[in-house]
Amino acid sequence: MAFNNRGTPIWLDVGASVQWWYNNGNDSGAQYAMANCLTPDGFMQTDWEACELNDDGTVTYYVQFTNSSTQGFEDPNPTQPCFHNINGGGLT
């Protein structure tokens, strides 16, 4: 399962964290996700990822991002919020 630009984009302030979850109605195996920064020079960090096997056999995937723009490389605006949603896909 590969996906880009998933979910309604949201703003995240510098230093703040947010958790996203997603599924596609079945067990898609190992998945990864990263922030899809829609703000130029945004710098989002993936903190952790997890999955949960639900009672009906489906799997829900979880990920947490932090706006780490103060740690960006050559970031000209280290205090900017980031407008983002998620990208990701399978490892198979």
Secondary structure, DSSP 8 states (H G I E B T S, - for coil): --EEEEEEEEEE-TT-EEEEEE--SS---SEEEEEEE-STT--EEEEEEEEEE-TTS-EEEEEEEEE-GGG-TT-S-TT--EEEEEEEEE--
